[in-house]
Amino acid sequence: MASPKKLSVLIVHHAPLARFGLTRLVRSNRRFKVIGETGEAPVARRLFTANEPDLVVLSLTLQHGDGITLLNDFKKLDPTARALV
């Protein structure tokens, strides 16, 4: 029997320590895989476009942008995008 597909997660948070903790938490669950992490809005856009994650864990405060604008951008790129803010 094939194992179920892991859900891909993009971590976007301005604080490095928070990103580290969130990444460790997500990686501790076998159902998820972290496909990228950043604290910068432009980098998050590139990672989202390149990897099409199943879920984005998103902070409202970011370097070079903000979480609300970024979430709107994600929804324009993929109306089915899911985010945990």
Contacts in CASP RR format, 6 or more apart in sequence:
PFRMAT RR
TARGET T0000
AUTHOR 0000-0000-0000
METHOD contacts of the structure
MODEL  1
MASPKKLSVLIVHHAPLARFGLTRLVRSNRRFKVIGETGEAPVARRLFTA
NEPDLVVLSLTLQHGDGITLLNDFKKLDPTARALV
4 31 0 8 1.000
6 30 0 8 1.000
6 31 0 8 1.000
6 32 0 8 1.000
6 33 0 8 1.000
7 31 0 8 1.000
7 32 0 8 1.000
7 33 0 8 1.000
7 54 0 8 1.000
7 55 0 8 1.000
8 32 0 8 1.000
8 33 0 8 1.000
8 34 0 8 1.000
8 35 0 8 1.000
8 51 0 8 1.000
8 52 0 8 1.000
8 53 0 8 1.000
8 54 0 8 1.000
8 55 0 8 1.000
9 26 0 8 1.000
9 32 0 8 1.000
9 33 0 8 1.000
9 34 0 8 1.000
9 35 0 8 1.000
9 53 0 8 1.000
9 54 0 8 1.000
9 55 0 8 1.000
9 56 0 8 1.000
9 57 0 8 1.000
10 34 0 8 1.000
10 35 0 8 1.000
10 36 0 8 1.000
10 37 0 8 1.000
10 44 0 8 1.000
10 47 0 8 1.000
10 48 0 8 1.000
10 51 0 8 1.000
10 53 0 8 1.000
10 55 0 8 1.000
10 56 0 8 1.000
10 57 0 8 1.000
11 19 0 8 1.000
11 22 0 8 1.000
11 23 0 8 1.000
11 26 0 8 1.000
11 34 0 8 1.000
11 36 0 8 1.000
11 37 0 8 1.000
11 38 0 8 1.000
11 57 0 8 1.000
12 37 0 8 1.000
12 38 0 8 1.000
12 39 0 8 1.000
12 41 0 8 1.000
12 44 0 8 1.000
12 56 0 8 1.000
12 57 0 8 1.000
12 58 0 8 1.000
12 59 0 8 1.000
12 62 0 8 1.000
12 67 0 8 1.000
12 70 0 8 1.000
13 19 0 8 1.000
13 22 0 8 1.000
13 37 0 8 1.000
13 39 0 8 1.000
13 57 0 8 1.000
13 58 0 8 1.000
13 59 0 8 1.000
13 62 0 8 1.000
14 39 0 8 1.000
14 59 0 8 1.000
14 61 0 8 1.000
14 62 0 8 1.000
14 63 0 8 1.000
15 59 0 8 1.000
18 59 0 8 1.000
19 37 0 8 1.000
19 38 0 8 1.000
19 39 0 8 1.000
22 37 0 8 1.000
22 57 0 8 1.000
23 34 0 8 1.000
23 37 0 8 1.000
26 32 0 8 1.000
26 34 0 8 1.000
26 57 0 8 1.000
27 33 0 8 1.000
27 34 0 8 1.000
32 55 0 8 1.000
35 47 0 8 1.000
35 51 0 8 1.000
35 53 0 8 1.000
36 47 0 8 1.000
36 51 0 8 1.000
38 44 0 8 1.000
38 47 0 8 1.000
39 59 0 8 1.000
39 62 0 8 1.000
39 63 0 8 1.000
40 62 0 8 1.000
40 63 0 8 1.000
40 64 0 8 1.000
40 65 0 8 1.000
41 62 0 8 1.000
41 63 0 8 1.000
41 64 0 8 1.000
41 65 0 8 1.000
41 66 0 8 1.000
41 67 0 8 1.000
41 69 0 8 1.000
41 70 0 8 1.000
42 64 0 8 1.000
44 56 0 8 1.000
44 58 0 8 1.000
44 62 0 8 1.000
44 70 0 8 1.000
45 70 0 8 1.000
45 73 0 8 1.000
47 53 0 8 1.000
48 56 0 8 1.000
48 74 0 8 1.000
48 77 0 8 1.000
48 78 0 8 1.000
48 81 0 8 1.000
49 77 0 8 1.000
52 78 0 8 1.000
54 82 0 8 1.000
55 82 0 8 1.000
55 83 0 8 1.000
55 84 0 8 1.000
56 71 0 8 1.000
56 74 0 8 1.000
56 81 0 8 1.000
56 82 0 8 1.000
56 83 0 8 1.000
56 84 0 8 1.000
57 83 0 8 1.000
57 84 0 8 1.000
58 67 0 8 1.000
58 70 0 8 1.000
58 71 0 8 1.000
58 83 0 8 1.000
58 84 0 8 1.000
58 85 0 8 1.000
59 67 0 8 1.000
59 85 0 8 1.000
60 66 0 8 1.000
60 67 0 8 1.000
60 68 0 8 1.000
60 85 0 8 1.000
61 67 0 8 1.000
62 70 0 8 1.000
67 85 0 8 1.000
71 83 0 8 1.000
71 85 0 8 1.000
74 81 0 8 1.000
74 83 0 8 1.000
75 81 0 8 1.000
END
